[in-house]
Amino acid sequence: LDFLSSFASALVAVPGHPEHGPLYLVNGLLNVIDKHPWHGGAPAKAAAYAEFIALICTYAQPKLPYCVAAVDGNDVLFGKDQAVEEELNQTLANISKDAVETAVGAKSQPALALRLLNLFLTTAELGVGENTRGVTVAWQLFKAVRESP
């Protein structure tokens, strides 16, 4: 997991593929995470997903926090593209769903549920009206932490 965390941080500065979009490498890694047999079981897989939730949220910012000199980052290459924003949102929804289901199902892992709850609360838009999914997910994670032994 330490390697994935470092690698996800490095991906912030790596530009996406010009034809396949900014998430080309990320999607490949998410496929590996999904298919990899995790020694720590489902909680390790959810922790890996958490690293990529943070990465996708970073990609969604108007300006990336760091870059490589003389290399255009994804914020410059794809920043104003509505299709990219939709892909980011869909990817984030899919990763979040998998991570939350795993954390809620792993009742013996309160630290994981708490980590996801903190990540979610610091990056999600918790809206009202039609945008109440964020509140529901936060409540599921809170309950998972509270009900853990």
Summary of the structure (lengths in Angstrom):
residues: 149
radius of gyration: 15.8
end to end distance: 24.4
largest distance: 51.1
contacts: 416
relative contact order: 0.13
helix: 66%
strand: 1%
